[in-house]
Amino acid sequence: MAASAVPAPTIVGRRIGNEHEPIVIVDDFAPDPAALRDFAAERTFGVPVTAYPGIRAPAPRTYLDAARPILATIFGQAFGLTGAARVIDLCFAIVTTPRERLTLEQRIPHIDGAEPGRVAMVHFLSEADHGGTAFFRHRSTGFETIGPDRTAAYYATLDREVRRDGPPPADYIRGSTAQFECLCEVVAKPNRAVFYRSALLHSGVIPPDLPLSPDPRVGRLTITGFFAAR
């Protein structure tokens, strides 16, 4: 019996919010997502030093081999980055932190880096729909991205709001709140990847009934990637 053909990746770009920030959605991103799930199931995951609400493990070294032409297209055409992209970090990630144990930082949208030329990726690997990625606007400042010129003003305003209104509920953010407006949500789909600037406010969409299991075959398994280019 002949092997079934591997679907060719499909790339859809769009711009969101008042700042018209690009996001890029790639379906069928990896040629063999089942092999990635199998690989993850054999890894030892650990708690990261970052604010990620879960556990992580290194992705395979060959993970990006088939995707390099796609990455060059995405970085150049969507984000205007013509230099070679450098991988900053590339890891499997599983959300495992119970809602009642979330820090303040983990209850609100965040950025992955304010520096220009930084791009982030989330690659959904779970076979079930375990929640996508949402993007936000901070209502009082109107900021959708937090670059170096906005960092001080944004965090000072956020601090005043928390002291005035109290911290947000001990839960993963879903949809719009009093402080943040949800601009859009990229729905999770097996083997779908989404790319966006690291400075764009965003959060994982964690459904209330999501199993916060550390088992890669049960929990919300993704690969997160961070890249730098010029």
C-alpha angles and dihedrals in degrees: 000000000000117000114253115255118258109242115245113244116258119212124205121179128191140164124235140197132002090304092056092226116184123241123180125205119199119189121199088020099163123047093223114023091166090061089052091052090049091049091050091051089061097048129096109237124207139188110267126228088232126084092262107136098229145018134309142196132184117272118233116279091238094052096109099037096101094037101056096098089049092049092051090053094047096046093046104039102032102032102025093235111144100172124089111280116240119211110234097177137351120182146148109249133193124186107231108148113117113237094244090057097052116124120229090259091055094053097060137050116281142186127236095216139343098214118111116252096033118131128185130204134196116193113193113217105165114111090219125062100266099167133284136230125284130200126213149196120217101232103212097046097029089225118152094168127039110211127168092275092056103038099093095044094045098050092043090053092045090051091052091050093051092048091048101041103023127243121309118262117285094261142092111275115255121182126332124342136183090273102033135044117209108231097187144327126229104214116227116248126172110271094007119136127195125199126197140153112282090232093062114107109244146145138196113259105236112186117220091243096046112133105239089208123152089215108107090215093055109028133065100289118190139152113231120200133187122194137183125206140147 
